[in-house]
């Protein structure tokens, strides 16, 4: 039988104050290929992203904006980032500046994000 070439990653996202990050998107972007996956956190900050290939991933946490279709206006994006900034500093909202990374393997992975200890 053909082996599944994809894996998953689950974890919990915690804010700078130690509270669970509910209703945010956790992004995983493969540093070599640029492709990746994302997952929405639940009320407890838990997330699971599937369809991930093995490799090194840059990670970011971005605001989830309800009720929008397609591209956001610049004003909508800035307003959402500003609301989230109290618990997720802006640098963690972009994979190029977050400093968060995960080495993922085929199968199930665990990756917890605790912004209290993130450097």
C-alpha atoms as a printed R data frame, in Angstrom:
    type eleno elety resid chain resno       x      y      z
1   ATOM     1    CA   UNK     A     1   0.000  0.000  0.000
2   ATOM     2    CA   UNK     A     2   1.074  3.564 -0.726
3   ATOM     3    CA   UNK     A     3   2.183  5.489  2.356
4   ATOM     4    CA   UNK     A     4   0.520  8.831  3.123
5   ATOM     5    CA   UNK     A     5   2.996 11.629  2.307
6   ATOM     6    CA   UNK     A     6   1.268 14.097  4.606
7   ATOM     7    CA   UNK     A     7   1.096 14.646  8.316
8   ATOM     8    CA   UNK     A     8  -0.650 16.843 10.817
9   ATOM     9    CA   UNK     A     9   0.292 19.216 13.599
10  ATOM    10    CA   UNK     A    10  -1.729 19.919 16.734
11  ATOM    11    CA   UNK     A    11  -1.089 22.204 19.638
12  ATOM    12    CA   UNK     A    12  -2.217 25.069 21.802
13  ATOM    13    CA   UNK     A    13  -1.609 28.781 21.265
14  ATOM    14    CA   UNK     A    14  -1.189 30.975 24.349
15  ATOM    15    CA   UNK     A    15  -1.063 34.789 24.473
16  ATOM    16    CA   UNK     A    16   1.616 36.977 26.070
17  ATOM    17    CA   UNK     A    17  -0.584 37.138 29.190
18  ATOM    18    CA   UNK     A    18  -0.967 33.339 29.357
19  ATOM    19    CA   UNK     A    19  -4.563 33.096 28.163
20  ATOM    20    CA   UNK     A    20  -5.575 30.737 25.339
21  ATOM    21    CA   UNK     A    21  -5.727 32.427 21.926
22  ATOM    22    CA   UNK     A    22  -9.256 31.728 20.701
23  ATOM    23    CA   UNK     A    23 -10.405 32.251 17.110
24  ATOM    24    CA   UNK     A    24  -7.070 33.088 15.502
25  ATOM    25    CA   UNK     A    25  -5.355 31.462 12.525
26  ATOM    26    CA   UNK     A    26  -2.090 29.609 13.098
27  ATOM    27    CA   UNK     A    27  -0.097 29.595  9.847
28  ATOM    28    CA   UNK     A    28   2.602 27.094  8.906
29  ATOM    29    CA   UNK     A    29   4.642 28.077  5.827
30  ATOM    30    CA   UNK     A    30   7.265 25.666  4.496
31  ATOM    31    CA   UNK     A    31  10.571 27.549  4.428
32  ATOM    32    CA   UNK     A    32  11.786 25.716  1.290
33  ATOM    33    CA   UNK     A    33   8.618 25.394 -0.785
34  ATOM    34    CA   UNK     A    34   6.575 28.347  0.427
35  ATOM    35    CA   UNK     A    35   3.449 26.166  0.676
36  ATOM    36    CA   UNK     A    36   1.868 25.331  3.968
37  ATOM    37    CA   UNK     A    37  -1.266 24.962  6.020
38  ATOM    38    CA   UNK     A    38  -3.332 26.863  8.521
39  ATOM    39    CA   UNK     A    39  -5.683 26.045 11.353
40  ATOM    40    CA   UNK     A    40  -8.206 28.004 13.399
41  ATOM    41    CA   UNK     A    41  -7.952 27.831 17.169
42  ATOM    42    CA   UNK     A    42 -10.950 26.907 19.281
43  ATOM    43    CA   UNK     A    43 -12.043 28.600 22.526
44  ATOM    44    CA   UNK     A    44  -9.243 26.838 24.428
45  ATOM    45    CA   UNK     A    45  -6.557 27.876 21.936
46  ATOM    46    CA   UNK     A    46  -6.290 24.332 20.495
47  ATOM    47    CA   UNK     A    47  -5.653 23.785 16.785
48  ATOM    48    CA   UNK     A    48  -4.985 20.990 14.292
49  ATOM    49    CA   UNK     A    49  -3.604 21.529 10.784
50  ATOM    50    CA   UNK     A    50  -3.593 18.643  8.326
51  ATOM    51    CA   UNK     A    51  -2.064 17.997  4.918
52  ATOM    52    CA   UNK     A    52   1.457 18.994  5.945
53  ATOM    53    CA   UNK     A    53   4.580 17.541  4.360
54  ATOM    54    CA   UNK     A    54   7.709 16.923  6.399
55  ATOM    55    CA   UNK     A    55  10.017 19.927  6.603
56  ATOM    56    CA   UNK     A    56  10.875 23.128  8.396
57  ATOM    57    CA   UNK     A    57   8.035 25.644  8.771
58  ATOM    58    CA   UNK     A    58   7.880 29.292  9.752
59  ATOM    59    CA   UNK     A    59   4.895 29.913 12.024
60  ATOM    60    CA   UNK     A    60   2.689 32.977 12.596
61  ATOM    61    CA   UNK     A    61  -0.558 33.833 14.361
62  ATOM    62    CA   UNK     A    62  -2.986 36.030 12.468
63  ATOM    63    CA   UNK     A    63  -6.356 37.561 13.253
64  ATOM    64    CA   UNK     A    64  -9.466 35.827 12.035
65  ATOM    65    CA   UNK     A    65 -11.894 38.300 10.535
66  ATOM    66    CA   UNK     A    66 -15.498 37.132 10.452
67  ATOM    67    CA   UNK     A    67 -17.973 38.278  7.851
68  ATOM    68    CA   UNK     A    68 -15.492 39.211  5.150
69  ATOM    69    CA   UNK     A    69 -15.407 37.761  1.675
70  ATOM    70    CA   UNK     A    70 -12.270 37.672 -0.480
71  ATOM    71    CA   UNK     A    71  -9.536 40.280 -0.117
72  ATOM    72    CA   UNK     A    72  -9.532 42.547  2.913
73  ATOM    73    CA   UNK     A    73  -9.153 46.254  2.574
74  ATOM    74    CA   UNK     A    74  -6.000 47.691  4.096
75  ATOM    75    CA   UNK     A    75  -8.131 49.328  6.796
76  ATOM    76    CA   UNK     A    76  -9.790 46.013  7.734
77  ATOM    77    CA   UNK     A    77  -6.427 44.250  7.965
78  ATOM    78    CA   UNK     A    78  -4.881 47.018 10.099
79  ATOM    79    CA   UNK     A    79  -7.902 47.148 12.426
80  ATOM    80    CA   UNK     A    80  -7.854 43.354 12.943
81  ATOM    81    CA   UNK     A    81  -4.093 43.280 13.575
82  ATOM    82    CA   UNK     A    82  -4.388 46.151 16.054
83  ATOM    83    CA   UNK     A    83  -7.165 44.364 17.999
84  ATOM    84    CA   UNK     A    84  -5.045 41.209 18.175
85  ATOM    85    CA   UNK     A    85  -1.838 43.056 19.108
86  ATOM    86    CA   UNK     A    86  -2.748 43.223 22.823
87  ATOM    87    CA   UNK     A    87  -2.319 39.445 23.078
88  ATOM    88    CA   UNK     A    88  -0.184 38.774 19.979
89  ATOM    89    CA   UNK     A    89   2.494 41.407 19.247
90  ATOM    90    CA   UNK     A    90   2.653 42.385 15.570
91  ATOM    91    CA   UNK     A    91   5.954 40.582 14.976
92  ATOM    92    CA   UNK     A    92   4.241 37.215 15.654
93  ATOM    93    CA   UNK     A    93   1.571 37.953 13.031
94  ATOM    94    CA   UNK     A    94   4.001 37.619 10.087
95  ATOM    95    CA   UNK     A    95   5.999 34.474  9.288
96  ATOM    96    CA   UNK     A    96   8.979 36.569  8.177
97  ATOM    97    CA   UNK     A    97   9.309 38.304 11.570
98  ATOM    98    CA   UNK     A    98   7.786 35.907 14.113
99  ATOM    99    CA   UNK     A    99  10.910 33.898 14.864
100 ATOM   100    CA   UNK     A   100   8.616 30.906 15.428
101 ATOM   101    CA   UNK     A   101   9.527 27.733 13.550
102 ATOM   102    CA   UNK     A   102   8.656 24.065 13.632
103 ATOM   103    CA   UNK     A   103  10.416 21.002 12.226
104 ATOM   104    CA   UNK     A   104   7.577 18.682 11.220
105 ATOM   105    CA   UNK     A   105   7.770 15.019 10.268
106 ATOM   106    CA   UNK     A   106   5.334 12.682  8.530
107 ATOM   107    CA   UNK     A   107   2.610 11.573 10.894
108 ATOM   108    CA   UNK     A   108   1.353 13.444 13.916
109 ATOM   109    CA   UNK     A   109   3.281 16.400 15.305
110 ATOM   110    CA   UNK     A   110   2.830 18.472 18.448
111 ATOM   111    CA   UNK     A   111   3.691 22.183 18.394
112 ATOM   112    CA   UNK     A   112   2.605 24.447 21.240
113 ATOM   113    CA   UNK     A   113   2.978 28.212 20.948
114 ATOM   114    CA   UNK     A   114   3.482 30.060 24.230
115 ATOM   115    CA   UNK     A   115   4.076 33.736 23.505
116 ATOM   116    CA   UNK     A   116   5.120 34.322 27.136
117 ATOM   117    CA   UNK     A   117   8.364 32.494 26.403
118 ATOM   118    CA   UNK     A   118   8.780 33.156 22.666
119 ATOM   119    CA   UNK     A   119  11.868 35.172 21.801
